[in-house]
Amino acid sequence: MDDEDLEPQRTKEKKINLEEMSIEAIGEHIAQLEAEIALAKSAIKLKESARDGAQSLFKS
């Protein structure tokens, strides 16, 4: 079994044509992207915390 088999499968996202969107729709799109970025940053912090905790156990 490859490590890739354990990773969640990503679906291809639709390309968004900003030229066809209204100003309000673009603003909503930006808000959604910012929320997704915040979620990703939070996940990174959790993973770093777990990694740091594991490393501290092995250093002692």
C-alpha positions, 0 to 999 in steps of 0.5 A, a space after each residue: 500500500 502506498 502512502 498516497 492511498 492513505 491521503 484523502 482524494 482531492 476533487 478537481 474544483 471548477 475554475 471560477 471566471 471572475 469576469 462573469 461574477 458581480 462585485 457582490 459575488 466576488 466579495 462573497 467568494 473572497 470571504 469563502 476563500 479567507 474562511 478556508 485559509 483560516 481553517 487551513 492555518 488552524 489545521 497547521 497550528 494543530 499539527 505543529 503542536 502535535 509534532 512539537 509535543 511528540 518531539 519533546 517526548 523523544 528529546 528527554 
